[in-house]
Amino acid sequence: MINIVPSELDKNIAMLLTNRDVVPEAEKVISHYNLDMKVCFSEMENADHAARELLNEGIKVIISRGGMSMYLRSVLSIPIITIDYKYKDFARSIELASRVSSKIAIVSFNQAISAAQSVAQYFGQRIELVQIDDFKKFDSTLSELKNKGIEVIIGGYSAQVAAKKTGLACVSMQVDEDAITAAIIEARRTLSMLNQYEIKLQTILSILKSVPSGIIAVDISGKILNINTIAQELLNLNYADIINKKYDKVLPFASVIGKAFSGVSVFREIFENNGEYLALNCVPIITDGLVTGAVINLQGESEIKYIDAQIRKKIDTSGHLAKNKFENIIGESNIILETKRKAFTYASVDSTVLIKGDTGTGKELFAQSIHNSSKRKLHPFVAVNCAVLPESLLESELFGYVRGAFTGAKSEGKAGIFELAHKGTIFLDEIGEMPVGIQPRLLRVIQEKEIVRIGGEKVIPVDVRILAATNRNLYDDVKSGKFRADLYYRLSVLVLPLPPLRERQGDIRILASHFLRFYAKKYSLTIDGIDEEAFEVLEKMDFPGNVRELSNLIERSIVLSKSDHIGKKELLDALDEEEKNNSSPVLRDPGLLRENKFTIPCQEQKRLILEALMKSGGNKAEAARLLGIGRTSLWRKIKQLQL
């Protein structure tokens, strides 16, 4: 399990569960870490009352699961943290259920069923997945399943109760201890953010009281209790004309005050009054948890310091995110499914992974998916391309630097991406292009789990998982001395080779149809589909640029097409259009400069690259497209040829 230590935050966090089998597992985790955190069981019918009792006891964040989480979010205003469903939960539950019968159904709410659908391909047998949207439908749903031949149900408390009524066997949905621990960590993070925001909000209010601003106080009935001189001058109102009057009758910003009465604070609202722009802050007065009025702060000049914006930046911990998951990897061929299964397995451990594949095969897509299926998914995913940056800049980006480390360094120094990725994942793309001089420092990070900033002496511990990717044969680079052997073996603990598109039997049609829908929607075009003849043309192509090249071709076909479908003609026209843009006979052959097929002399390489750069007006992305290679490969060629 993940290691966590007791915290003062724990007494304001509670677990509220309806599945009796989950309660002892939760208590086991709480006891293991010696946490001061309450674990409660409640029947679903009494959940509202149980939750409000917890609120009365000072609970600010509740951890729950499944239908209970969904229900609590609908009735409470405090954060509800959900215990995720893991693949191991389903695997253990299915194993137990299989001892009773092979005719199994998982019956639960959206969270569990969505999680089950995302990993269903790994179950190894046919499992009925049934989503429930209403607690009252459990009985009828299970009766229908029984009539269909289902003999054992996997689900939570409500499913268990209904199963007993229906005469079906039932296995409680299992829970992974790491999932409970991850929920506790997320609850702590959420509560910490709330506490920080409350402290800083109170700081803002104190600051506002100290500045020469217009102040107006309104009570719960909407009556203006007080207005200072500056506010009278800004609004051009007399004290006698406004005091004890209803705010919506005399003030020009009544809608903002209305928001405050609903408990919403408004900051930096700009409005015009008598030809002058004024800045407004409006916050509710809250006593014993109830709104009892509002305070309005007015300023007539640009004196407001964007304090609220700074607070939001401080509490926004989203930072570097991995957007993709395994379900975003399109394809049904055996080789891509097997690759996804292997990557999914790799996600469950913390070892380094070397992702090997040609340009355009989806190396970062797999890296993000591994991160999002790992225990580090709540923490940053930071990617860096080792081929794009020169050695000195790459070193400072990776490891950071201290004040005055070199000319041009920031006065306060800078954290490197290993520090930014702490507790998360770092993805080193094009690792084969990493300069030999930096490789020992990377090896030290892997071995010692610590870094030293450039120009500094302080050792900084870092906890990161490293995923690396390459389209080179690193083993050959090791033999030629271009890559350190010890670093290679450290990076390749787990190896994930990605198949080129030409080996993914049947996936070209699936991917082409996917890209057709995506780009048609992107450009608001009506394209019905791709003709069989066009599919046959696609399936005969080599696609050295793999999925990325296919995506570009479909996008180009859609943009150039004057028809409501993509036929053979439209596809060939798109290819012809690319040829028309290239004046050089060699440039008409996409892929001639692609790595591992390179047979052109250096001088000819230079000529072709310079010609492409001239045609593209210096745009390297466009030049790379003309040459039939990736932008990173172009950077590498420019560096190698010293252009």
Buried (B, 14 or more C-beta within 10 A) or exposed (E): EEEBEEBEBBBBBBBBBBBEBBBEBBBEBBEEBEBEBBBBBBEBEEBBEBBEBBBEEEBBBBBBBBBBBBBBBEEBEBBBBBBBBBBBBBBBBBEBBBEBEEBBBBBBBBBBBEBBEBBBBBBEEEBBBBBBEEBEBBBEBBBEBBEEEBBBBBBBBBBBBBBEEBEBBBBBBBBBBBBBBBBBBBBBBBBBBBBEBEEBBEEBBEEBEEEEBBBBBBBBEBBBEBBBEBBBEBBEBEEEEBBEBEBEEBBEBEEBBBBBBEEEBBBBBEBEBEEEEBBBBBBBBEEEEEBEBBBBBBBBEEEBEEBBEEBEEEEEEEEBBBEBBBEEBBBEBEBBBEBBEBBBBBBBEBEBBBBBBBBBBBBBBBBBBBBBBBBBBBBBBBBBBBBBBEEEEBBBBBBBBBEEBEEEBEEEBBBBBBBBBBBBBBBBBBBBBBBEEBBEBBBBBBEEEBBBBBBBEEEBEBBBBBBBBBBBEBEEBBEEEBBBEEBBEBBBBBEBEBBBBBEBBEBBBBBBBBBBEBBBEEEEEEBEBBBEEBBEBBBEBEBBBBBBBBBBBBBBBBEBBEEEBBBBEBBBBBBEEBEEBBEBEBBBEBBBBBBEEEEBEEEEBBBBBBBBBEBBEEEBEBBBBBBBBBBBBBBBBBEEEEE
